[in-house]
Amino acid sequence: MAGASTYLEDWIQYWGSIGRVFTTRLQKALRDARKGDYGVDRLLSDAVALWAEGFDAWCAAWLGRGGPAPAIVFLRFPKDTEFKLRFTRVPIPGGTLPERTDLVRVSGAGAMIPKEHVKVEVSDLRDELTIKLLDLEKLKPGEGHYIGLVHIDERPIAVIHALVTR
């Protein structure tokens, strides 16, 4: 059975999800209204979508399941690149810093980008990750698709895909 802190986290995620859906739809509606492309049918659609998203998030929080899916971070770069970075918005639970794994090449026996070349930074509000691949010129990774994780304890919060090209 989940503890009280898990339920509290789920409720906080519920309100965050509702707020995110509401602000996203409101911003899009305001842009479209300024252009004259927003009508009653879109207003009804937005209201139903907000209600459905809220109901789904409420059920997930009430039942103690759900939570955000891990973010997908895709980095594509030529093999002679020195460094690559990407920002991604994802809620980062708890108070500890996330850890990262080595990036292992798919179908490439023993080929990897060691985790010492992967740096992960967390924003002050714990809602954004910065993924940096460093010193790649020295490492000279071979062409291919590399994959790894960013996690806190046993909970993955981001999946890193790195595609090294010619």
Protein Blocks (a to p, Z undefined) as FASTA:
>chain_A
ZZfklmmmmmmmmmmmmmmmmmmmmmmmmmmmmnopacfklmmmmmmmmmmmmmmmmmmm
mnopajjddddddddddfkbfbdcdddddddehjbdcdddddddehighiacdfklpccd
ddfkopaccdddehklmnopaeddddddddehjacfbdcdddddZZ
